[in-house]
Amino acid sequence: TDRRMTEETPGKGIADRRDMKNRFRVISLIMCAAVLLGACESTASEEKGASGESRIYETEDGTYYTFQDVEGNSYDAPLLDNVPRCSYNLDYLKTDEETGFKSYEDEENGVSARLGIDVSEFQGEEIDWEQVKDSGIEFVIVRLGYRAYGENGELVLDAMFEKNMEGALAAGLQVGAYFFSQAISGAEAVEEAEFVLKHLAPYDIDGPVICDTEEIRFDTARTDENTPQEFTNYCKVFCDTVEHAGYDSMIYSNMKWMAYSLDMEELAEYDFWYADYHDTPQCPYDYKIWQYTENGTVPGINTNVDLNLWFQEE
């Protein structure tokens, strides 16, 4: 979400962002037109995918899936054969009407989900971590820091990283960390990973260490000229570096980023933390954590907070 970043040049680049959105919409319209033209010759087999709202369909040109972004814009993208497919049976996905907390329990296949949050300085200085845990939260992903998206690309430690890390660990929660990347070279990706490792060293965590790359909306960013191959390479460099240090890694992404900004076939062996604020996830590919809302409420936290399900095999 945009709350992850510190804006360095507010108001710049709005036209660039609109141009980018328009390009995506043009691509979507072209692909939709191609699908309509080939409909008579297609297998006409349209299905509701394992991940819920994502529709998968066949044409003479191959297999596609359609999805919506957070603003309700629709997109179509090729379904990649060499990327592991999502296998969760979302009939087992439940929502507590009182708390809004989601749960997942598939006893037949031995898959369940743990409930968690992710926090940063935007959740404020005072979090009652015991109350958070007592509410049913089982894990937390703490923002360690970010690279500023302006020209200088300064590495910044989240103002509440140490306090959040210490509080979550003291409460007995499983803890991971994420870093918002703005790397524009392999060397910068290594620099970001080493920055993360340096600040994680005092803590004993067993949750994932996550590389977070996102579109900077309504502003210019130092990564605007990165190609999908470059974004992919920098994610791999970050993840490989933290894994070499003994941590589990993940990549944070949403459906649009997967479809247009990453080479998912090259990342097929990496785990994903997937953001999608629809009622059920749309992603046709495998993911380990689903961030399902940015407007959650949790006892012990005075602001809205992201809520997540972490799928695990027993």
C-alpha positions in Angstrom: 0.0 0.0 0.0 1.1 3.6 -0.5 1.4 4.0 3.3 4.6 2.0 3.2 6.6 4.9 1.6 7.7 8.3 2.6 6.9 10.8 -0.1 9.9 12.9 -1.1 8.5 14.9 -4.0 4.7 15.1 -3.4 2.6 16.0 -6.4 5.2 15.2 -9.1 4.6 12.6 -11.7 0.8 12.4 -11.6 0.7 12.7 -15.4 3.2 9.9 -15.7 1.1 7.6 -13.5 -2.0 8.4 -15.5 -0.1 7.5 -18.7 1.0 4.2 -17.1 -2.6 3.4 -16.1 -3.8 4.3 -19.6 -1.2 2.0 -21.2 -2.3 -0.9 -18.9 -6.0 -0.2 -19.9 -5.1 -0.1 -23.6 -3.3 -3.5 -23.2 -6.3 -4.9 -21.4 -8.7 -3.7 -24.1 -6.5 -5.1 -26.9 -6.4 -8.5 -25.2 -10.1 -8.5 -24.5 -10.8 -7.7 -28.2 -8.5 -10.6 -29.2 -10.4 -12.9 -26.9 -13.8 -11.7 -28.3 -12.6 -12.2 -31.9 -11.5 -15.7 -31.2 -14.5 -16.7 -29.1 -16.1 -18.6 -31.9 -13.0 -20.8 -32.3 -12.2 -21.1 -28.6 -13.1 -24.0 -26.4 -15.4 -21.6 -24.5 -14.3 -23.3 -21.3 -14.5 -20.6 -18.6 -14.0 -21.6 -15.0 -13.8 -20.2 -11.5 -10.2 -20.7 -10.5 -9.0 -22.3 -7.2 -8.4 -18.7 -6.0 -12.0 -17.6 -6.2 -12.8 -14.6 -8.4 -10.1 -15.1 -11.0 -11.7 -16.5 -14.2 -9.6 -18.8 -16.4 -10.5 -19.3 -20.0 -9.1 -20.9 -23.2 -8.7 -19.4 -26.6 -6.9 -20.6 -29.7 -4.0 -18.4 -28.6 -3.7 -20.1 -25.2 -5.0 -19.9 -21.7 -5.8 -16.6 -20.0 -7.1 -15.3 -16.7 -8.9 -12.1 -15.8 -8.7 -10.1 -12.6 -9.5 -6.7 -11.1 -7.3 -4.3 -9.4 -8.2 -2.4 -6.2 -9.9 0.3 -8.2 -12.1 -2.2 -10.1 -10.3 -2.0 -13.4 -10.3 -5.4 -15.2 -7.3 -7.0 -16.8 -6.5 -10.2 -18.8 -3.1 -11.9 -18.8 -1.7 -15.2 -20.1 -1.7 -18.0 -17.6 1.8 -19.3 -17.4 2.2 -23.1 -17.5 5.5 -23.1 -15.6 4.3 -21.3 -12.5 2.8 -23.4 -9.7 -0.9 -23.0 -9.4 -2.9 -22.1 -6.4 -4.5 -25.2 -4.9 -6.4 -23.8 -1.9 -10.1 -24.8 -1.7 -11.6 -21.5 -0.8 -14.9 -23.1 0.2 -13.0 -23.5 3.5 -12.4 -19.7 3.8 -14.6 -18.2 6.6 -15.1 -14.7 7.9 -16.0 -13.8 11.5 -18.9 -11.3 11.2 -18.0 -9.6 14.4 -14.2 -9.2 14.1 -13.8 -9.3 10.3 -11.0 -11.9 10.9 -10.8 -14.5 8.2 -9.9 -18.2 8.8 -9.1 -21.2 6.7 -9.1 -24.9 7.7 -9.0 -27.7 5.1 -8.7 -30.8 7.3 -9.0 -33.2 4.3 -5.8 -31.9 2.7 -4.1 -30.8 5.9 -3.9 -27.1 5.1 -4.8 -24.4 7.5 -4.0 -20.7 7.9 -2.6 -18.6 10.7 -4.0 -15.1 11.3 -1.5 -12.2 11.3 -0.9 -8.5 10.8 1.8 -6.3 9.4 2.8 -3.1 11.1 5.0 0.0 10.6 5.4 3.4 12.0 2.0 4.2 10.6 0.4 2.2 13.4 1.8 4.7 15.9 4.0 4.4 19.0 1.7 2.6 21.3 0.7 -1.0 20.5 -0.5 -3.3 23.3 1.1 -6.5 22.0 -0.4 -8.7 24.7 -3.9 -7.5 23.7 -3.0 -8.1 20.0 -2.1 -11.7 20.8 -5.1 -12.3 23.0 -7.4 -11.2 20.1 -6.3 -14.2 18.1 -3.4 -12.7 16.1 -0.7 -15.4 15.7 2.1 -13.6 13.6 3.3 -10.2 12.7 5.4 -8.9 9.8 7.3 -5.8 10.9 8.5 -3.2 8.4 12.2 -2.9 8.9 12.7 0.0 6.6 12.6 1.3 3.1 14.7 2.9 0.4 13.3 6.4 -0.3 11.9 6.5 -3.8 13.4 10.0 -4.7 16.7 10.4 -6.6 19.0 10.0 -3.6 17.6 6.6 -2.7 18.5 6.8 1.0 18.1 3.7 3.1 15.8 4.4 6.1 15.1 2.4 9.2 11.4 2.4 10.1 11.0 4.7 13.1 9.1 2.0 15.1 11.1 -1.1 13.9 12.9 -1.8 17.1 9.9 -1.1 19.4 7.6 -3.2 17.2 10.1 -6.1 16.9 10.7 -6.2 20.7 7.1 -5.9 21.6 5.9 -8.6 19.2 8.6 -11.0 20.3 8.0 -10.4 24.0 4.3 -11.2 23.4 5.3 -14.6 21.9 4.1 -13.9 18.4 5.9 -15.4 15.4 7.7 -12.5 13.7 8.9 -11.7 10.2 10.1 -8.5 8.5 9.7 -6.7 5.2 11.7 -4.0 3.4 10.3 -1.7 0.8 12.8 -1.8 -2.1 13.6 0.8 -4.6 16.7 -0.9 -6.0 17.8 0.1 -9.5 20.8 -2.2 -9.7 21.9 -5.6 -8.4 24.4 -3.8 -6.1 21.5 -1.8 -4.6 19.5 -5.0 -4.1 22.5 -6.5 -2.2 22.8 -3.2 -0.2 19.2 -3.4 0.8 19.5 -7.0 1.9 22.6 -6.4 3.9 20.9 -3.4 5.6 18.1 -5.7 6.6 20.4 -8.4 7.9 22.4 -5.9 9.9 19.2 -4.7 11.7 17.8 -8.2 12.2 21.0 -9.5 13.8 20.0 -8.7 17.4 16.7 -10.6 17.1 15.7 -14.2 17.0 12.9 -14.4 14.4 11.6 -17.4 12.4 9.2 -15.6 10.1 10.0 -14.7 6.5 12.1 -11.8 5.4 10.2 -10.1 2.6 11.2 -8.0 -0.4 8.5 -5.5 -1.1 8.4 -3.9 -4.6 5.4 -1.8 -5.6 4.2 0.8 -8.0 4.5 4.4 -6.7 1.2 5.9 -7.5 0.7 9.6 -8.3 4.4 10.4 -8.1 7.6 9.7 -9.9 10.0 7.1 -8.5 13.6 6.1 -9.1 12.4 2.6 -10.2 10.0 4.0 -13.0 12.5 2.9 -15.7 13.1 -0.6 -14.3 12.1 -3.4 -16.7 10.2 -6.5 -15.5 13.4 -8.4 -15.9 15.2 -5.9 -13.7 12.5 -6.0 -11.0 12.7 -9.8 -11.2 16.5 -9.9 -10.9 16.5 -7.5 -7.9 13.9 -9.6 -6.1 16.0 -12.7 -6.6 19.2 -11.0 -5.4 17.5 -9.8 -2.2 15.9 -13.1 -1.5 19.0 -15.2 -2.2 21.1 -12.9 0.0 18.8 -13.2 3.0 18.4 -17.0 2.5 22.1 -17.4 2.4 22.1 -15.8 5.9 19.6 -18.4 7.1 16.3 -16.7 6.8 13.2 -17.7 4.8 12.4 -15.2 2.0 9.3 -14.0 0.3 8.3 -11.5 -2.4 5.4 -9.1 -1.8 3.2 -8.5 -4.8 -0.3 -8.0 -6.1 -2.0 -9.5 -9.1 -1.2 -6.5 -11.5 2.4 -6.6 -10.4 2.7 -10.3 -11.0 1.0 -10.0 -14.5 3.0 -7.0 -15.8 6.1 -6.2 -13.7 7.6 -9.6 -12.7 8.8 -12.6 -14.7 6.8 -15.1 -12.7 8.4 -18.1 -14.5 11.8 -17.0 -13.2 10.4 -16.6 -9.7 8.5 -20.0 -9.7 10.7 -21.3 -6.8 10.2 -18.3 -4.6 7.3 -17.8 -2.0 4.9 -14.9 -2.4 3.1 -12.6 0.0 0.1 -11.7 -2.1 -2.1 -8.6 -1.6 -5.7 -8.6 -2.8 -8.5 -6.8 -1.0 -11.4 -8.7 -2.7 -13.5 -11.0 -0.6 -11.6 -14.0 -2.0 -8.1 -13.9 -3.6 -8.0 -13.8 -7.4 -4.4 -15.1 -7.9 -4.2 -18.3 -10.0 -0.6 -18.9 -8.8 0.7 -20.3 -5.6 1.2 -17.9 -2.6 1.9 -18.4 1.1 0.5 -15.3 2.7 -2.7 -13.5 1.6 -3.0 -9.8 2.7 -6.7 -9.5 2.5 -7.4 -6.0 3.9 -5.7 -2.7 4.8 -8.6 -1.6 7.0 -8.6 -4.2 9.7 -9.2 -3.4 13.3 -7.3 -5.3 16.0 -7.6 -4.8 19.8 -4.4 -3.1 21.1 -3.8 -1.1 17.9 -5.3 2.4 17.6 -5.2 2.6 13.8 -6.4 0.4 10.9 -4.0 -2.4 10.2 -3.4 -4.9 7.4 -4.7 -8.4 8.1 -3.2 -11.5 6.6 -3.7 -15.3 6.4 -0.6 -17.5 6.2 -1.4 -20.8 4.6 0.5 -23.8 6.1 0.5 -27.5 5.5 0.3 -29.7 8.6 
